[in-house]
Amino acid sequence: MRKLLPLFILVFPLGLVAQEPEWISFGEAIQRNGKEPKKFFIDVYTDWCGWCKKMDAATFQHPQIAKYLSENFYTVKLNAEMTDVIVFNGDTMALVQSIGRRGTHELALRLMNGKASYPTIVYLDEQLGMIMPDPGYKSPEQLEPVLKYLASDIYKEKTWEEFMAGFESELKSETPK
């Protein structure tokens, strides 16, 4: 074991070991938000979605992305085909069997503005108001500026184009080569 430890440190340098945000349920996020308000980062996915799995492995486990998500958002994984009944804003929502092959949950549809597309990241503000749904796979490099634009409320003052004109990624220095 002692001989393997130095090898382990060489293969997995400290700070670059894959990690994940703390994924919690939608209900848990709402409860925590009542005590400590934060924005919501909701990963709407399905079990069969290949791009969802790729984003889990490549994007959400990137050390800097995982850390930033955990510090600035309540991170929720929402299976769009779950069978759970959820009460949100006084509405009871459940799986609708007639939408999609396996059905689609009403909450997922509401969060995605009625457009079932996986993966979709949905951003809600601290009052559970919609900031935006963002469909499609996102690499760490694509996700980083969006997270920083929304978490810091810059989106309230600047357009995306104005923000991106001055944006400098912090991922470059720690992204493994």
C-alpha positions, 0 to 999 in steps of 0.5 A, a space after each residue: 500500500 505504501 508503494 501505491 500511495 506515491 503512484 496514486 498522487 502522481 496519477 491523481 494530483 491533489 485538486 484535480 481529483 474528480 468530485 461532484 456537487 452535492 445533488 439534492 432533491 427538489 423538495 430538499 432544495 426548496 427547504 434549504 432555500 427557506 433558510 439560506 437563499 441561493 439560486 437553483 441549478 436543476 439538471 433535467 435528465 433521463 436514464 437513457 440520455 447519453 449526453 446526460 451521462 457524458 455531462 455527469 462524467 465530464 462536466 459536473 465532475 470537473 473540480 472547479 465546476 463542482 466547487 462553484 456549483 456547490 458554493 453558489 447553487 442548490 444543485 438538483 437532479 430531476 429525472 424527467 421520467 420519475 413517477 413521484 408526485 411533487 407539489 410545487 407552488 400549490 400545484 400537484 404534478 406527476 408523470 404524464 404517460 401520454 408525453 414521450 415513450 416513457 412519459 414525462 413529469 409535469 414539473 420537468 415540462 414546466 421547468 423546460 417551458 414545455 419543450 422536452 429536451 435532454 439534458 436541460 439545465 434550468 436556473 431558478 432565482 432565490 424566489 424560485 422564479 425562472 431565470 432560464 432553461 438551457 438545453 443541450 450538453 455543456 462542457 466545463 468550458 461552456 458551462 463556466 461562463 454561464 454559471 458566473 454570469 447567473 450566480 453573480 447577478 451580472 445577467 441583471 445588468 449586462 447582456 451576455 455579449 457584454 459579459 463574454 467580451 470581458 470574460 476570462 476562464 479560470 479553468 485553463 490553469 487546472 484543466 488536465 492536459 
